[in-house]
Amino acid sequence: MKTKTLTRAVAVAATTLLLLAACGSDDDSSSSVAATTAAPATTEAALNMTPGDGVDVVAGRASWSTGYVQAEIFTALLRELGYTVSESADMELGPQNAFMAMAEGQMDFWANSWMPGHMSWLLGELTDGSLIGDKVTVLGMEIQAGGLQGFLIEKGFADEYGIKTLEDLDNNADAIAAYDATDANPGNGLVDMMGCPEDWTCDNIINSMLKGGGYKNIVQVKAGYDPMWAQATDMVNEGLPVVAYTWTPSAYITTIRPGDNAYWIGMDYILDDSNPNDQDGGEAWDQRPGSAAIGEDMCPARNAEGLCPIGWAAADIQAAANNDFLAANPAAEELFKLIVLSVMDVSVANVEQAAGADPKDLAADWIASNRDKVDPWLDAARSAG
């Protein structure tokens, strides 16, 4: 119990410093949305309205575990509207397959779009010549500018070799040799940076960054993310050099902690829309301005504006759904537009999930604790349906 309490406290401190400072407090936007959608006192008749009666819905979720709780919240609220919703775990997909499944009508919605990173999949072409974006809509304000992404570097190594940016690392032969001695492919003369699994889109973005920035001595290693992160954590705890991609909200930054045993590493090069690897949809991976208001204790690199040049745009986490489904289910569409989640709440839930909690239970607890927000959303959805 003490361990779980400590972990939760670390998560709260880390997410508060990194997210609320860098991206703005979500509490204000949550209360604003709740206020603008607040309905008159709920009547008995309104409570009994179930616009989803008789409608089967196929839910999906992302193939990264930090998106499970969001998927369960959306699913549970749809069920309160009377919809019969499938288990999101039955359709666990990476973004390319998820957007294709929604476009083809095999999946009705998911809650795990990261924009602008996933914008490229809306530009994909279907067999009939139409675009996925013609049949799928990204909507709502689930977590605005709340998806902070970047690379963490082990603090002792960074301090020893004066590494603040990827450029510093790429141009330091001694640092490269020291890193290469213990990385995933020792002896190849390269920095093997821990990146993303094959189907998460961030792997493509990282490769575009490395190509566009002209990095000669840094390459991305792709593997299953959770075991790779566990290895990275062990290495950092041993004082070994690591550069690894991660994001928030998540529990990951409670083990490799910016300002404690790691830093966010900066990038002088910020990926634009030039699509350096000439990949389909790569123009949409533009990460400008690629900066965040993160303190120097957590990110020693500074750009001309005095910000951390983290290299990634703060992502909007949003729902996406099949257009035909939305047209036939205005109650669901209205609900998707109104759901707003706090970065802090999701981060803490991720920590509890990592400690063994069931995402369904975490979603149910969140809904029970936030009835003052949830009930107006449901009322507005019932009115729309």
C-alpha positions as CSV (number, residue, x, y, z in Angstrom):
1,M,0.0,0.0,0.0
2,K,2.9,2.4,0.8
3,T,4.4,1.7,-2.6
4,K,1.2,2.4,-4.4
5,T,0.7,5.6,-2.5
6,L,4.2,6.7,-3.3
7,T,3.8,5.9,-7.0
8,R,0.6,7.8,-7.1
9,A,2.3,10.8,-5.4
10,V,5.1,10.7,-7.9
11,A,2.6,10.6,-10.8
12,V,0.7,13.6,-9.4
13,A,3.9,15.6,-9.0
14,A,5.3,14.7,-12.4
15,T,2.1,15.2,-14.4
16,T,1.4,18.5,-12.6
17,L,4.8,19.9,-13.4
18,L,5.1,18.6,-17.0
19,L,1.5,18.8,-18.2
20,L,-0.3,21.5,-16.4
21,A,2.6,23.9,-16.8
22,A,3.4,22.9,-20.4
23,C,-0.1,22.5,-21.8
24,G,-2.4,24.5,-19.6
25,S,-4.8,23.2,-16.9
26,D,-7.5,21.0,-18.2
27,D,-9.7,21.8,-15.2
28,D,-10.6,25.2,-16.7
29,S,-11.6,23.7,-20.0
30,S,-13.6,21.0,-18.3
31,S,-15.5,23.4,-16.1
32,S,-16.1,25.6,-19.1
33,V,-17.6,22.8,-21.2
34,A,-19.7,21.6,-18.3
35,A,-21.0,25.1,-17.8
36,T,-21.9,25.7,-21.4
37,T,-23.7,22.4,-21.7
38,A,-25.4,22.5,-18.3
39,A,-29.1,21.7,-18.7
40,P,-32.1,22.6,-16.5
41,A,-32.7,20.3,-13.6
42,T,-32.9,16.7,-14.9
43,T,-36.5,15.4,-15.0
44,E,-37.5,11.8,-14.4
45,A,-38.5,11.5,-18.0
46,A,-35.1,12.8,-19.2
47,L,-33.3,10.2,-17.0
48,N,-35.4,7.5,-18.6
49,M,-34.6,8.5,-22.2
50,T,-32.4,5.9,-23.8
51,P,-31.8,7.0,-27.4
52,G,-29.5,4.0,-27.9
53,D,-32.1,1.3,-27.4
54,G,-31.8,-1.4,-30.0
55,V,-28.5,-0.1,-31.4
56,D,-25.4,-2.3,-31.4
57,V,-22.1,-0.4,-31.3
58,V,-18.7,-1.8,-32.1
59,A,-16.1,0.0,-29.9
60,G,-12.4,-0.1,-30.3
61,R,-9.3,0.9,-28.4
62,A,-5.7,1.7,-29.0
63,S,-2.9,-0.8,-28.8
64,W,-1.2,1.2,-26.1
65,S,-2.4,0.6,-22.6
66,T,-2.6,4.2,-21.6
67,G,-5.7,4.6,-23.8
68,Y,-7.7,1.8,-22.1
69,V,-9.4,3.9,-19.4
70,Q,-10.6,6.5,-21.9
71,A,-12.1,3.8,-24.1
72,E,-13.9,2.4,-21.0
73,I,-15.3,5.8,-20.1
74,F,-16.7,6.4,-23.5
75,T,-18.2,2.8,-23.6
76,A,-19.8,3.1,-20.2
77,L,-21.4,6.5,-21.0
78,L,-22.8,5.1,-24.3
79,R,-24.3,2.2,-22.3
80,E,-26.0,4.7,-20.0
81,L,-27.7,6.1,-23.1
82,G,-29.0,2.6,-23.9
83,Y,-26.5,1.5,-26.5
84,T,-25.4,-2.1,-26.6
85,V,-21.6,-1.6,-26.9
86,S,-19.1,-4.3,-27.6
87,E,-16.0,-4.8,-25.5
88,S,-13.3,-2.4,-26.7
89,A,-10.6,-5.0,-26.0
90,D,-12.1,-7.1,-28.8
91,M,-11.0,-4.4,-31.3
92,E,-7.5,-3.4,-30.1
93,L,-5.7,-1.8,-33.0
94,G,-2.9,0.6,-34.0
95,P,-4.0,3.8,-35.6
96,Q,-3.6,2.9,-39.2
97,N,-5.8,-0.2,-38.8
98,A,-8.2,1.6,-36.5
99,F,-9.0,4.4,-39.0
100,M,-9.3,1.8,-41.8
101,A,-11.7,-0.2,-39.7
102,M,-13.8,2.8,-39.0
103,A,-13.9,3.8,-42.6
104,E,-15.0,0.4,-43.7
105,G,-17.7,0.2,-41.0
106,Q,-16.0,-2.7,-39.1
107,M,-15.6,-0.5,-36.0
108,D,-17.9,2.4,-35.1
109,F,-15.6,4.6,-32.9
110,W,-12.6,4.8,-30.6
111,A,-11.4,7.4,-28.1
112,N,-7.7,7.3,-28.9
113,S,-6.9,9.6,-31.8
114,W,-3.7,11.7,-31.4
115,M,-3.8,14.7,-33.6
116,P,-2.0,15.9,-35.6
117,G,0.1,12.7,-35.6
118,H,-2.8,10.6,-36.8
119,M,-4.0,13.1,-39.4
120,S,-2.0,11.1,-42.1
121,W,-4.4,8.2,-41.8
122,L,-7.4,10.3,-42.7
123,L,-5.6,11.0,-46.0
124,G,-5.3,7.3,-46.8
125,E,-7.2,6.0,-49.9
126,L,-9.8,3.3,-49.9
127,T,-10.4,0.8,-52.7
128,D,-13.2,2.9,-54.1
129,G,-10.9,5.9,-54.5
130,S,-12.4,7.8,-51.6
131,L,-10.3,8.9,-48.6
132,I,-10.6,7.6,-45.1
133,G,-11.3,11.2,-44.0
134,D,-14.4,11.1,-46.2
135,K,-15.9,8.4,-44.0
136,V,-14.4,9.1,-40.6
137,T,-14.6,12.2,-38.4
138,V,-12.3,13.2,-35.5
139,L,-14.4,15.1,-33.0
140,G,-14.7,16.4,-29.5
141,M,-12.3,18.0,-27.0
142,E,-11.4,14.9,-24.9
143,I,-7.9,16.1,-23.9
144,Q,-6.8,19.3,-25.6
145,A,-3.1,19.8,-26.0
146,G,-2.6,17.2,-23.3
147,G,-0.5,14.6,-25.2
148,L,3.0,15.7,-24.5
149,Q,5.6,13.6,-26.4
150,G,9.4,13.5,-26.5
151,F,12.6,11.7,-25.8
152,L,14.1,11.2,-22.3
153,I,17.8,10.8,-21.7
154,E,19.4,9.3,-18.6
155,K,20.6,12.3,-16.5
156,G,24.1,11.1,-15.4
157,F,25.1,10.4,-19.0
158,A,23.7,13.7,-20.2
159,D,25.5,15.6,-17.5
160,E,28.8,13.8,-18.1
161,Y,28.9,14.5,-21.8
162,G,27.1,17.8,-21.8
163,I,24.2,16.5,-23.9
164,K,21.2,18.8,-24.1
165,T,19.9,18.1,-27.6
166,L,20.0,15.2,-30.1
167,E,22.4,17.3,-32.1
168,D,24.8,17.4,-29.1
169,L,24.7,13.6,-29.0
170,D,24.9,13.0,-32.7
171,N,28.1,15.1,-32.9
172,N,29.9,13.8,-29.8
173,A,32.1,10.8,-30.7
174,D,33.0,10.0,-27.1
175,A,29.3,10.0,-26.0
176,I,28.3,7.8,-29.0
177,A,31.0,5.3,-28.1
178,A,29.9,5.2,-24.4
179,Y,26.2,4.9,-25.4
180,D,26.9,2.2,-28.0
181,A,28.8,0.0,-25.5
182,T,25.5,-0.9,-23.7
183,D,22.7,-0.2,-26.1
184,A,20.5,-2.7,-28.1
185,N,23.1,-3.3,-30.8
186,P,26.5,-2.7,-29.1
187,G,29.5,-2.2,-31.3
188,N,27.6,-0.9,-34.4
189,G,28.9,2.6,-33.8
190,L,25.4,4.1,-33.5
191,V,23.1,5.3,-30.8
192,D,20.2,2.9,-30.8
193,M,17.4,5.0,-29.4
194,M,14.3,3.3,-28.0
195,G,11.4,4.3,-30.1
196,C,7.9,3.1,-31.0
197,P,6.3,-0.2,-32.1
198,E,5.8,-0.6,-35.8
199,D,2.1,0.4,-36.1
200,W,1.8,3.4,-33.7
201,T,2.6,6.2,-36.3
202,C,5.1,7.7,-33.9
203,D,7.7,5.3,-35.3
204,N,7.2,6.9,-38.8
205,I,7.4,10.4,-37.2
206,I,10.6,9.6,-35.4
207,N,12.2,8.2,-38.6
208,S,11.1,11.4,-40.4
209,M,12.7,13.5,-37.7
210,L,16.0,11.5,-37.9
211,K,16.1,11.9,-41.7
212,G,15.0,15.5,-41.8
213,G,17.4,16.5,-39.1
214,G,20.3,14.8,-40.8
215,Y,21.3,12.8,-37.8
216,K,24.1,10.4,-38.9
217,N,24.7,8.4,-35.7
218,I,21.2,7.9,-34.2
219,V,18.8,5.2,-35.2
220,Q,15.4,4.1,-33.8
221,V,14.9,0.6,-32.3
222,K,11.3,-0.7,-32.5
223,A,10.0,-3.3,-30.2
224,G,7.1,-4.1,-27.9
225,Y,6.8,-0.9,-25.9
226,D,6.2,-2.1,-22.3
227,P,9.1,-4.6,-22.2
228,M,11.3,-2.0,-23.9
229,W,10.3,0.6,-21.3
230,A,11.0,-1.9,-18.5
231,Q,14.4,-2.5,-19.9
232,A,15.0,1.3,-20.2
233,T,13.9,1.8,-16.6
234,D,16.3,-0.9,-15.4
235,M,19.2,0.7,-17.3
236,V,18.5,4.1,-16.0
237,N,18.4,2.7,-12.4
238,E,21.8,1.2,-13.1
239,G,23.1,4.5,-14.4
240,L,23.4,3.3,-18.0
241,P,22.8,5.7,-20.9
242,V,19.3,5.6,-22.4
243,V,17.4,7.7,-24.9
244,A,13.8,6.6,-25.1
245,Y,10.6,8.0,-26.6
246,T,7.6,8.4,-24.2
247,W,4.5,10.5,-23.7
248,T,2.0,11.7,-21.2
249,P,-0.6,11.1,-19.8
250,S,1.0,7.9,-18.8
251,A,2.6,6.1,-15.9
252,Y,5.9,5.8,-17.7
253,I,7.3,9.1,-16.4
254,T,6.9,7.8,-12.9
255,T,9.8,5.4,-13.5
256,I,12.1,7.5,-15.8
257,R,11.4,10.9,-14.2
258,P,12.4,14.2,-15.9
259,G,14.3,16.4,-13.4
260,D,15.2,13.4,-11.2
261,N,16.9,10.6,-13.1
262,A,16.4,11.9,-16.6
263,Y,15.8,15.0,-18.8
264,W,13.7,15.7,-21.8
265,I,16.2,16.0,-24.6
266,G,15.9,18.9,-26.9
267,M,16.0,19.0,-30.7
268,D,17.4,21.9,-32.8
269,Y,15.6,20.5,-35.8
270,I,11.8,20.5,-35.7
271,L,10.0,18.3,-38.3
272,D,7.9,20.4,-40.7
273,D,5.6,19.3,-43.6
274,S,8.4,18.5,-46.0
275,N,8.0,14.8,-45.6
276,P,11.7,13.9,-45.7
277,N,11.1,10.1,-46.0
278,D,8.5,10.6,-48.8
279,Q,5.9,8.5,-46.9
280,D,2.1,8.5,-47.7
281,G,0.6,11.2,-45.5
282,G,3.9,12.3,-44.1
283,E,3.2,16.0,-44.8
284,A,0.7,15.8,-41.9
285,W,3.4,14.9,-39.4
286,D,4.4,18.5,-39.0
287,Q,5.5,19.1,-35.4
288,R,6.0,22.8,-35.4
289,P,6.4,24.7,-33.1
290,G,7.8,21.6,-31.3
291,S,8.3,23.4,-28.0
292,A,6.8,23.3,-24.5
293,A,7.0,25.4,-21.3
294,I,9.0,22.9,-19.3
295,G,11.5,24.0,-16.7
296,E,15.3,23.8,-17.2
297,D,15.6,21.3,-14.4
298,M,13.6,18.9,-16.5
299,C,14.8,20.1,-19.9
300,P,18.1,21.9,-19.9
301,A,17.8,22.7,-23.7
302,R,16.3,26.1,-24.5
303,N,15.2,27.7,-27.8
304,A,15.2,31.3,-28.7
305,E,11.9,31.8,-26.9
306,G,13.3,30.3,-23.7
307,L,11.1,27.2,-24.1
308,C,12.1,23.5,-24.2
309,P,12.6,22.5,-27.9
310,I,11.0,19.1,-27.2
311,G,10.6,18.4,-30.9
312,W,6.9,17.5,-30.8
313,A,3.7,19.5,-31.0
314,A,1.4,19.0,-28.0
315,A,-1.2,16.5,-29.3
316,D,-5.0,16.7,-29.0
317,I,-6.4,13.4,-27.8
318,Q,-9.9,13.0,-29.4
319,A,-12.5,10.6,-30.4
320,A,-13.1,9.4,-34.0
321,A,-16.1,7.7,-35.5
322,N,-17.6,6.4,-38.7
323,N,-19.7,9.1,-40.4
324,D,-22.7,6.9,-41.0
325,F,-22.7,5.9,-37.4
326,L,-22.6,9.5,-36.3
327,A,-25.4,10.5,-38.7
328,A,-27.7,7.7,-37.5
329,N,-26.8,8.3,-33.8
330,P,-27.0,12.0,-32.9
331,A,-27.0,11.2,-29.2
332,A,-23.6,9.4,-29.5
333,E,-22.2,12.2,-31.7
334,E,-23.2,14.8,-29.1
335,L,-21.7,12.8,-26.3
336,F,-18.4,12.4,-28.1
337,K,-18.3,16.2,-28.7
338,L,-18.8,16.9,-25.0
339,I,-16.6,14.5,-23.1
340,V,-13.6,16.3,-21.6
341,L,-11.1,14.5,-19.4
342,S,-8.4,15.9,-17.1
343,V,-4.8,15.0,-17.9
344,M,-4.2,14.6,-14.2
345,D,-7.1,12.2,-13.8
346,V,-6.0,10.0,-16.7
347,S,-2.4,10.0,-15.6
348,V,-3.3,8.9,-12.1
349,A,-5.6,6.2,-13.6
350,N,-2.7,5.0,-15.7
351,V,-0.6,4.6,-12.6
352,E,-3.3,2.6,-10.9
353,Q,-3.8,0.5,-14.0
354,A,-0.1,-0.2,-14.1
355,A,-0.3,-1.4,-10.5
356,G,-3.0,-3.9,-11.5
357,A,-6.3,-2.0,-11.4
358,D,-8.9,-2.9,-14.1
359,P,-9.6,-0.1,-16.6
360,K,-13.3,-0.8,-16.3
361,D,-13.2,-0.2,-12.6
362,L,-11.2,2.9,-13.0
363,A,-13.6,4.2,-15.6
364,A,-16.6,3.5,-13.3
365,D,-14.9,5.2,-10.4
366,W,-14.1,8.3,-12.5
367,I,-17.7,8.5,-13.7
368,A,-19.1,8.1,-10.1
369,S,-16.7,10.9,-8.9
370,N,-17.6,13.2,-11.8
371,R,-21.4,13.1,-12.0
372,D,-21.6,16.9,-11.9
373,K,-19.9,16.9,-15.3
374,V,-21.2,13.6,-16.7
375,D,-24.9,14.1,-16.2
376,P,-25.1,17.3,-18.2
377,W,-23.3,15.6,-21.1
378,L,-25.8,12.7,-21.0
379,D,-28.7,15.1,-20.8
380,A,-27.5,17.0,-23.8
381,A,-26.9,13.7,-25.7
382,R,-30.5,12.6,-24.9
383,S,-31.8,15.9,-26.2
384,A,-29.8,15.5,-29.4
385,G,-31.1,11.9,-29.9
